[in-house]
Amino acid sequence: MSYVPPHKRHDHNLTPTPFPSFLNPKPFTSSRYHHRCNSKIVYAPQSISRWYATSSDSEALALVPYDSAFLEKMYGSKPLTLAVNKQANLVEEEERAVLKGTVEKVAKSLIKTGQHAMKERDESEDVKLLVVARIGKVLVAGDSSVCIDSIKNASMNEEGLNQPFKKRFYTNVSEEYIRDVEKLLVEKFGFKFEVEKERYCVKIIDKRQPDSTIQCKCTASHDGGLDLYKIELNQLRYMVTDISCVSKNFDLRIMLSTIKKLKNLDADVMNAIDQIISEAVTDSDIKGGLRWPLGKESVADRFVIVDTWQTKIKVLSTDKIRVKMRVADRFHFSTSTGESANEVSFRFSGLSEQLTDEGSTVDVIQGALDFIWENFLSQGSIGL
């Protein structure tokens, strides 16, 4: 990819800090949909959120600091991630056995939530059902605590760790990792180039409908502005399962969500979107890649910009898996903070249509996670 924003390499060989022994959960706000902070991450009422580890041995696990200047500034301290204790003797065969059991739980959650998602879809609406695996790191804030016994029990039962504490899945990887992934996919596994594109996303809140975020997807116009090509509602999440792969450099998130394309919008909404998009100016020197003249970031004190994204995307695929490598430069208007990230995700082609059969779902997820586990979770060992 021709454009790569600044990033930090992460050192995973830090001295572990003792794992705290108690959990202090912070409950979600009670509403029809669940939201996370100002990012407008929306969860369906029947959503399932789980966290598993690939070891059920509490003596083998520790929380270690994760090096990220951006997150340290956000939290006020270094976030923590789950890793193998240096003194532990973790056997990979045992870890793979735990992962296999986790896959069966994930499949059941996918089927259950997928059925809810399909029932709630209006046939007249343009709604896509997506099942995606993301590469990243499961992090907890430095002032949070998680009980080792909770992690151990989570790996041994159906429910996983389902506590609403301050947890984040951080998807930023290095430029070197992105290059290695692309090389491995093409040269070893025969993935084909599908598309490479640059896109801008402007996220807008309608104060009369604060439970939703309007996503305006755009391309750069020849005159330095934007051309609008698609309007969607923010993703609605039905299942999120995080898997801490404790012997690896990276963790996994498996997510089922829906995206709704918006059509036939009210005239007031459409006019406001047109005004905001028409005033945008592309500027690669600022976070998010977009700027507006003073006072043009909102319309009628009702429609307000909350996020802007400049993304460069390359997609490789086979008939079963679609891999997206994305460079995302984001700016959050609500906090006046920006972040650049290199990201990799795997989309399972056709899986959303198979969510009525547990056996087929288990087989597809198991095959996909084995592929990812063996090839894409260890920085430095990936390659030909």
N, C-alpha and C positions, 0 to 999 in steps of 0.2 A: 504494500500500500504506500502511496506516495506521501501521505501526510501522517506523521506520528506525533501526538502531543507529548509533553514531558511526562515522565513516570518515574517511580522509585522502584528499585530492586528491593526485595524483601529477604531478610536474613532469618531463616527458620531454625538456626542452631543456637538459640538463646537459652540461658539457664532457666529451667522451669521455676515458677513460683508455686507455693503450695496451693492445692485446690481447696477453696473455701468449702465449708460444710453445710451451709444453709442457703435456701432460695428465698428471695424477697420479691415475689411477683408484683407487677403493676398491671391491674386489670385493664382490658380494653374498654373504650367508651361504649356504652350500651346504645345501639342504634340498629337500624335495619341492615346497614353495612358497617363493617369494621374498617377504620382508617388507621394508618400509621403516620403520626406526626403531620407535617405539612406536605409530605410527598404525595398524598392522595393515592396511596396504595389501597385498593379496595378489595375486601374479602366478601364473598357471598355468605348469606346467613347459615348455610349448611357446610361451610368450608371446613377443611381439616388441615391442621398445621402440626407437623411432627419434627422431632429432631432425634436422630439415632447416631450412635458411634459404632465403628467397626471392631470394637473390643468391649466385651462385657466384664473385663477384669479391672476393677477400680484401682488396683495397685499399679497398673500399667499406664495410667493416664495422669496428665497434669495440665494445668493451664499455663501457657507461656505468652509473654508479651508479643504483640504483632507490630512490626515497625511500619508505621504510615503517618507521615507528618500531617496529612489532611485529616485523618480520623483522630489523631491525638489532639489536634486543635478543636475538633468538633466535640469530643468527649471530655477534654480537659486532662486526659491521661491516656496512656497507651491501651488500646483494646487488647483482649486476651483471646487466644484460640486454643482448642483442644489438641494435644499432641501426646506422643509416647514419652513416658518418663525414661530418662537416660539409663536408669538402672534396670528397666524392664526387659524381658526377653519375649518379645511379641512374635509368635509364629505366624507366618503368612497364611498357612493352610487354615489355621483357626480363624484368622481375620476374614478370609474368603468365605468360610462357613457362616460367620455372622452376617456378612453381606448378602449371602444367598437367602437367609431367613428374612432379612430386611426387604429384599426384593418382593417376597410374597406379601408382606404387609403393605408395601407400596402399591402393588397390583390391586389389592382389595380396596385400598383408599381411592385409587384411580377409578375403579369400576363404580364404587358408591357415589363419588362426587360427579363422575361423568354422567351417570344417570340423572342426577339432579340438574346438571347443566343442560342436558338435552331436553328434559321435560320443561324447563323454563324458557327455552328458545321459542320465540314466535316465528312461525313459518314464513311470515311476511317480511321478517327482518333479515338483514345480511349479517349473520353472526358466525365467526370462525371459532372452532374449538381446537386449542393447541396443547400438545404435550411436549415439553422441552426439558432438557438437562443442561445445567449451566456449570461451568468451571469457576471455582472461587474459593473463598475461605469463610467458614462460620466463625463469627466474632461476637463476643459479649463485651459490654462496656466495662472499663476497669473497676468501676465502683459497684458492679453487679456481682452476684455470687451464684454458683450452681453447685448443687450437691453431687458428689461423685456417685453416690448410691442411686441417685435419680437417673444418671446416665447409664449405669449398669442395668438397672431395672428396665429402662427404656429399650435396651437392646434385646431384652428377653421377653417382652410382652407385645401385645397388639397395638397399644396406645402410643408408644414412644414417649418422648418428653414433650408434653403439650402445655407448657407453662408460658403465659404471655409476658415474659421478662424482656429486657432490652437486648435484643439479639439482631444481628445484621449479617446478611450474606454479601460479602465484598467481592466483586467480580473482576477487579483490576489485575491484569497479568502483565508480564514484561513484553517488550517488542520482540526480544529474542524468542520467547515462548511462541508468540504468534507465527513467526517465521518457521519455527520448527514444526508446528502443527500443520501448516500448509504444505511443507515439504514432505512430511510423513504421509499425509492424506493422498497426495498426488503420486509420489514415487513408489510408495509401498502398497497402498490400498486401492489405487486406481480411481480416486475420486475425480470427477470432471468439473471444470469451471462452469458455473451457472450464470453469475452476474456480478458486476462490480459497479457500485453507485455511490453518489454523495447525496445526502438528504438532510433537510432541516425539519425540526419539529418544534412547534410553538404550542405550549399547553396553556389553556385558558380556563378560568373559573367563571361561571355565571353565578353571581351571588344569590340569585333566586333559586338556584339548584346546587347548593354547596356540596351535595353528596357525589357530584359527578365532575369529571375533568374532561374538557373537549381537547382532543389532540388534532392539531392541524398539521398535516404532512405536506412538505413543500420541496420544490427544487429551486435552485438559484436561477434567476432570470438574467438576460443578457445585459440589463441596465443596472445590475447590482442590487436588485430587490428580490422578491420571492414570487413564485408561481404556485398557487395552491392546487393540489391534485387529489387529496383525500382528507375526509374528516371522520374521526372515530371517537368513540368513548374510550376512556382509559381502561386498561385490562381489568376484568373482574376475575379474581382468583378463587378457584374452588378447592385446590389442593396444593400445598407446599410441603415437601419433605426435604429436610436437610440431612445429609449424611457426612459426618466427620470421619474422613478416611485417615485415621491417625498415624499410619506409617508412611503416608504420602505427603507431598508438598501442597497438594490442593484437595479441596473437598468438593462435594457434589450437591446440587439442588435439583430436585425433580419437581416440576410444576405443571399443573393443569389449569388453564385459564381460557376465558373467552374474550374476543374483541368484536365489538359491534360497530359496523360502518353506519354513519349517520346520513340519512337522506330526508328530503322534504322538511328541512328545518324552518322554524318560524322566521318571518321576515326580519324581526328585530335581531334575532341571533345571527342570521346570515349576514345582515348588514354590518353588525359589530365585528364579525370575523373578517369580512372583506376590508373594513377600515384598518384593523390591526395588521393584517398581512400586507396591505398596500403601503403602509408606512414603514415596514421593516427594511433595514439596510444590512446587507451581509458585510461582515468585518471579521476576518480571520485573526486579528490581533487581540480580540477580546474573548472572554469565556462565553461559551454558548454560540459564538459565531454570528450573533445578531445584535443590532442596536436599534433604538427608536429615537426620534426627536423628543425633546422634553415635553412631557404631558401626553404623549401618544401611546403610552403603555397600557392604557385602559380606555374604555368607552362608556360614557354616561354613568360613571361611578358604579357600573354593574358588571361589566366584563373586564377581567383583570388577568394579565399574563402572570403565570406562576413559575414556569420553567421554559428554557430554550435549549435545544440540542442541535449541535452540528455533528453529523455522523458520516463516516466513510465505511462502507460495508463491502465485503467480499464473501460470496457464497460458493461453496463446493458441495457436490452431492453425488449420491448413488441412488439406486431405486429404493433403498430402505432408510437412509439417514441423510439429513441436510445439515451441513455445518456452516454456521454464520460466524465470521470473524469481523468484529466491529471495533472501530476507533470512535469513541464517543466523547465529545467535549460539551459539558453541561454547565448551565448557570441557573441557580435557584434564586428567583427574585424575592421569595419570602424571607430568606436568610442572607441574601447578598453574598453568597458563596459560590465558587465554581470548582469543577473537578473534571479532570481528563482521565479516561480509562481505556485500556485495551481489553476486549472481552471476547470469549469464545462460548458458543452454545450449540447444542445438538438437538435437532428436531426430528422426531420419529415419524417418518412418513406413513400415513395410513393407520396409525395406532388409535387415533380418536374414533375411527369407525369400528374398532375391534373391542371396545370397552364393555361389551356385554358378555364376554367369555373370559373367565378367570384364567384358564389354562393358556390360552393364546396370549393374553396380556402378560402373564408371568414369563412366558418364553421370549416375547419381544423385549421386555424390560431387562431380563437376565442377559440376553445376548448383547444388547446395547451397552449395559453397564460393564460387562466383561470386556468388551471392546475398549471402552473408555478407561477402565481400571488398568488394563495391561499396557496402555499406550500413551495416556495423556495426563496422568496425575502426578508425575515426578519431574520437576524442573531439572534439567541437566542430563537426565537419562533418556529423554525423548529424542528420537532421531533414527537414522538408518544404520 
